[in-house]
């Protein structure tokens, strides 16, 4: 339509031009000089008239900009407060660009326009200023005032330049009017018409070239639009405001579910496809189109042909041109299908919900704080650990308030800045009520970006109970050590060369010897004798051959009863001799006195042996005066008096402490009430459990007796404790397996979300370091969940006959990649053939693989790990001993009792379940597992399996 109008106008100009040429040639000779003068003034008048018209068009945007610049600060940022200049200034720029910048008059307003460009560009840079409530509000208000004042000054200069141009053009118009009046006096009306037609012919040629260029540009634009419409890159339609779709590309038809025939037949209307809920939004878009020619893109829905709905993002622009009379304005619209976008948003929302659920239900305390200690976020477990009633209460406090010493907080931050992250970090805090709490923490220092301050992210668990138990254990060990040192005896150990390695006991004071005097001396040096037949030396050599030896000897004026026997390590290897010597000087003297009583002893021996001595439990009979009537051999051994205890001795002289104090109390109760009494006690010092009963009986009305029975039930209590521990571990295993199973589901969702995030933003380097950290932590959690499931899931063993050498070789082969990566050499020293054993081959391979991996990880670069297997010669044979040794630092002596405890580990990043799983598998096979350190350095783990000789 536009091209047809241009052609009609071109033809009209052509006809008018040729007529003007014919008339102009006839009048050219007469008025050539005057025509040239008037034509020059006319061109300037035309240019001045057009310029004045364009200058007048600048009036409305200038008024809007002056009104905006005269307004006050209304709050908000510069880019959002009273920003009507965003509409007025582009209009001003559009009109300014249409001016002929070659005209000197136009050049007068260009400096003002450029100054406005600079001012509004600076305002754009100052957007998003702080709100009035912040300290930066006054600065924003001052800055906006300065911008407005500068813009008002520039607008005044611009208006002055425009008025100057208008005044100049009005002067030119007045001059031309005077010349025209003179021209009319000289030239008759036909000449004037000829000159006008000639001028129109000149204008025709200029306008013809302009329209030709416009036509070519229009054709190229229509061709580009047609290519874009048919490219199917994005759904597009051409429609009118009444709802009719006149053109659509294949992408839109596929999205809506219609065919092109239905489009041609006019069956597709965008108003019919729009649900009623979105029609009001369409009306707003149509109003915006009519006002500005384009509308702001917005979201809505379309109804497909099959009745389903599709969410879309649509933008619309008007098509300008000569439309037929009575037709609606044509528009072009792009339509983006948001179905996949909505689905991704839904999945992201669900993932965020699951992550928040995991955060809130985590059994460990999870938190985020600033370096200053402000708690940004935490879960309920964190609040409970610190003694707060809720996470909201905890977030109102500072983590620094829970430190007993403020300096310890600074030390903690210094170490964290140096390392970037702390794992298994133990320290002491105080709860809100002031009570102490021990914390085991994993924390990282996270720097989000260069503009945001770093924050602390970590987890913590309460280990107060464990710390209290460890303290009690240390105190118990100290008491035991003190008790050994105060025993009225001498205890010592020697190596295989009979050189003293230790010595303790209160008996050393009797001999006037200090502990330090024994170290480094041999037995021969101590006794000043090199005779191998000397009784102490001979007894120790017999002990080195595996024979326990008891002997008596005189030393330092006292008589000592000594007992020596082989000293073995945890693997059963001989490392020396251990001995004890009791001072029996008093007993010897008592024995000499008892020679006189042998006759009486012989008469009562038979009765004594048949009654009390045959009873394994200690028995004591006392009378109403608390004198001992009878006691058996077991009671003698248990008492402090030994063989000195005889009828008539006070019961209280048998000994102090357990079990005699409790026996005395029960005897008093039974004597007073006549009812039998019983109790069970634990002798922590001796490591024994006792069952004590006291019963009253009478020989006659005047002679009352109480018989006290003391039974050693240590083995039974130990067995019961073992059963309770087994039940506890079973319940804990089920609980751990359940927790691990529940955690794996959200963990899988987190992993899937991370994969989706990497797929979408993987090319952004700013995100890569965070996704790498998340990926590593997810792998750690997956490994922990696998070990928890392996520890907690009940296993059904598949027993078959298998060769231990084959099992070890399989485990070594599986560990070779790890050994290569850590530069550790793995060797095998296996006696082959060995008897076959009945085992679950897959589970036993797991045992040796776990042991080899631990040994490799604890060995330094260039270290050696050795796997051995041979038939045992101890315990009567029938066992295969397998060991894995490394060249690392070995076990800490204080850690050896806890090696197989679940979740106990000293290795950073370890779960503490590897050796627990190994012990469970070995126990299920009826085997044994022990750990020790090698004298030359490194750790050794020995596993033994029984084999059948048949």
Secondary structure, DSSP 8 states (H G I E B T S, - for coil): -HHHHHHHHHHHHHHHHHHHHHHHHHHHHHHHHHHHHHHHHHHHHHHHHHHHHHHHHHHHHHHHHHHHHHS---SS-TTTSSTTHHHHHHHHHHHHHTS-TTSHHHHHHHHHHHHHHHHHHHHHHT-S---TTSTTHHHHHHHHHHHHHHHHHHHHHHHHHHHHHHHHHHHHHHHHHHHHHHHHHHS-HHHHHHHHHHHHHHHHHHHHHHHHHHHHHHHHHHHHHHHHHHS-SSEEEEEETTSBEEEE-HHHHHHHT--HHHHHTT--BHHHHB-GGGHHHHHHHHHHHHHHSB---EEEEEE-TTS-EEEEEEEEEE--S---TT---EEEEEEEE-HHHHHHHHHHHHHHHHHHHHHHH-SSEEEEEETT-BEEEE-HHHHHHTT-SSHHHHHTSBGGGG-SSHHHHHHHHHHHHHHSEEEEEEEEEE-TTS-EEEEEEEEEEE---SSS--EEEEEEEE-HHHHHHHHHHHHHHHHHHHHHHHSSEEEEEE-TT-BEEEEESTHHHHHT--HHHHTT-BHHHHHT---TTSHHHHHHHHHHTT--EEEEEEETTEEEEEEEEEEE-TTS-EEEEEEEEEE-HHHHHHHHHHGGGHHHHHHHHHHHIIIIIT-SSEEEEEETTSBEEEE-HHHHHHSSSGGG--TTSBGGGG-SSTTHHHHHHHHHHHHHH-S-EEEEEEETTTTEEEEEEEEEEESSSS-EEEEEEEEE-HHHHHHHHHHHHHHHHHHHHHHHHHHHHHHHHHHHHHHHHHHHHHHHHTT-HHHHHHHHHHHHHHHHHHHHHHHHHHHHS------EEE-HHHHHHHHHHHHHHHHHHHT-EEEEEE-SS---EEE-HHHHHHHHHHHHHHHHHHS-TT-EEEEEEEE--STTS-EEEEEEE-SS----GGGGGGTTSTT---STT--S-HHHHHHHHHHHTT-EEEEEE-TTSSEEEEEEEE----
